[in-house]
Amino acid sequence: MYKQLIKPVLFLFDPEKVHDFIFFFIRFSFKIPFVNFIIKKIYTQENLLLERNLWGIKFKNPIGLAAGFDKDADLYKELSSFGFGFIEIGTITPLPQKGNPKKRLFRIKEENAIINRMGFNNKGVDSVIKRLKSKNKIIIGGNIGKNKNTPNNNAINDYNFCFNSLFPYVDYFAVNVSSPNTPNLRELQDKKPLKKILVSLINLNSKKKKRKPILLKISPDLNQNQLSDIVDLIINLKLDGIIATNTSVDRSKINSNNIIKNEKGGLSGKPIYDRSNEVIKFISKKSKNKFPIIGVGGIHSAKDAINKIKAGASLVQIYTGFIYEGPSLIKKINKEIINQNN
Ligand SMILES: Cc1cc2nc3c(=O)[nH]c(=O)nc-3n(C[C@H](O)[C@H](O)[C@H](O)COP(=O)(O)O)c2cc1C
């Protein structure tokens, strides 16, 4: 129904306006008695074969909602009823910020792709915490970043601040140094600054009563040497894992001549699927599977998700596929995982 009826109508309108409308609509609908119950009944798949235990956390299933969809933790409870095993909120920065000027979100329909240059628009960490205080059993990842106005040599303070503030409310952390839409952010993926940030977060973590997993979210545009350095660093520091990958600035996998491909920003969806899988394969081989990988990038079918797991991912996440395929994609993937394990 989504692909035949709902998507064609939604896709007539501006993507960011549709996103805001969907948030409003879902929040409103879930106030109606039984809607939550019905949505859960339709979309949730429960089975012991889906459960994953990682970092001492029990995930009901391995399919997560990727960062950027519910940046401000406005809708994570309702979204969890669509069958996700976990939801990553953010990217959150210490202070609220508006992000880049609109228009900043584009669809390339014929490629099943999105280009975004949102620029970490978010309400800031204090606002997000308010909504996380009533979180129940849903597994939440806190994706953290730096404010645009914070120079890279002070970035460490922003990551530390977000980490400490969110610590009581999230189950794991994703350190985002890989968005192409905050100027120079991706330079923080270089060995030296990256090590500084990660060591600092690991130190903060070790002072807590019970530490929480910290994962690094990386770009698909890193070359083999950069990836190798990152894998070595993760192993040396005993970081908990990698999220691969964020969006890409590379447009070479877009076949159509649609001029939207020239828009600045990060590309997501089908065109980044192969590259994201290559990155996952490289990391799992190089690290000899020493740490878990969350695989994300271009999952639009159950087969895509299964192949990402085969490439080395322990968990997967979806963003663009959720927009193009609709919420039934999550159950389809979970069903296929059960089939493959039976
Ligand atoms: C509109 C949009 C906003 C995003 N915002 C963030 C973000 O704030 N932080 C982040 O780490 N990733 C962000 N992402 C990247 C996704 O989390 C994901 O890594 C990427 O889109 C690849 O997955 P996909 O092909 O399933 O969309 C965003 C993606 C999109 C499409």
The ligand as an SDF file (V2000), in Angstrom:
LIG
                    3D

 31 33  0  0  0  0  0  0  0  0999 V2000
   18.2900   13.3760    5.3880 C   0  0  0  0  0  0  0  0  0  0  0  0
   19.4000   12.6240    6.0590 C   0  0  0  0  0  0  0  0  0  0  0  0
   19.9300   13.1230    7.2460 C   0  0  0  0  0  0  0  0  0  0  0  0
   20.9710   12.4300    7.8680 C   0  0  0  0  0  0  0  0  0  0  0  0
   21.4670   12.9250    9.0430 N   0  0  0  0  0  0  0  0  0  0  0  0
   22.4470   12.2270    9.6710 C   0  0  0  0  0  0  0  0  0  0  0  0
   22.9520   12.6910   10.9170 C   0  0  0  0  0  0  0  0  0  0  0  0
   22.5010   13.6990   11.4670 O   0  0  0  0  0  0  0  0  0  0  0  0
   23.9510   11.9820   11.4810 N   0  0  0  0  0  0  0  0  0  0  0  0
   24.4700   10.8360   10.9290 C   0  0  0  0  0  0  0  0  0  0  0  0
   25.3680   10.2170   11.5060 O   0  0  0  0  0  0  0  0  0  0  0  0
   23.9900   10.3680    9.7570 N   0  0  0  0  0  0  0  0  0  0  0  0
   22.9980   11.0380    9.1360 C   0  0  0  0  0  0  0  0  0  0  0  0
   22.5090   10.5570    7.9500 N   0  0  0  0  0  0  0  0  0  0  0  0
   23.1400    9.3600    7.3400 C   0  0  0  0  0  0  0  0  0  0  0  0
   22.3720    8.0840    7.6560 C   0  0  0  0  0  0  0  0  0  0  0  0
   22.3430    7.8320    9.0370 O   0  0  0  0  0  0  0  0  0  0  0  0
   23.0060    6.8900    6.9190 C   0  0  0  0  0  0  0  0  0  0  0  0
   24.3000    6.6870    7.4320 O   0  0  0  0  0  0  0  0  0  0  0  0
   23.0980    7.1080    5.4180 C   0  0  0  0  0  0  0  0  0  0  0  0
   21.9610    7.7810    4.9250 O   0  0  0  0  0  0  0  0  0  0  0  0
   23.2430    5.7870    4.6410 C   0  0  0  0  0  0  0  0  0  0  0  0
   22.1480    4.9460    4.8560 O   0  0  0  0  0  0  0  0  0  0  0  0
   20.8900    4.8380    3.8420 P   0  0  0  0  0  0  0  0  0  0  0  0
   21.4450    4.5990    2.4830 O   0  0  0  0  0  0  0  0  0  0  0  0
   20.0620    3.7000    4.3720 O   0  0  0  0  0  0  0  0  0  0  0  0
   20.1570    6.1370    3.9250 O   0  0  0  0  0  0  0  0  0  0  0  0
   21.4720   11.2370    7.3070 C   0  0  0  0  0  0  0  0  0  0  0  0
   20.9180   10.7540    6.1180 C   0  0  0  0  0  0  0  0  0  0  0  0
   19.8960   11.4280    5.4930 C   0  0  0  0  0  0  0  0  0  0  0  0
   19.3220   10.8650    4.2130 C   0  0  0  0  0  0  0  0  0  0  0  0
  1  2  1  0
  2  3  1  0
  2 30  2  0
  3  4  2  0
  4  5  1  0
  4 28  1  0
  5  6  2  0
  6  7  1  0
  6 13  1  0
  7  8  2  0
  7  9  1  0
  9 10  1  0
 10 11  2  0
 10 12  1  0
 12 13  2  0
 13 14  1  0
 14 15  1  0
 14 28  1  0
 15 16  1  0
 16 17  1  0
 16 18  1  0
 18 19  1  0
 18 20  1  0
 20 21  1  0
 20 22  1  0
 22 23  1  0
 23 24  1  0
 24 25  2  0
 24 26  1  0
 24 27  1  0
 28 29  2  0
 29 30  1  0
 30 31  1  0
M  END
$$$$
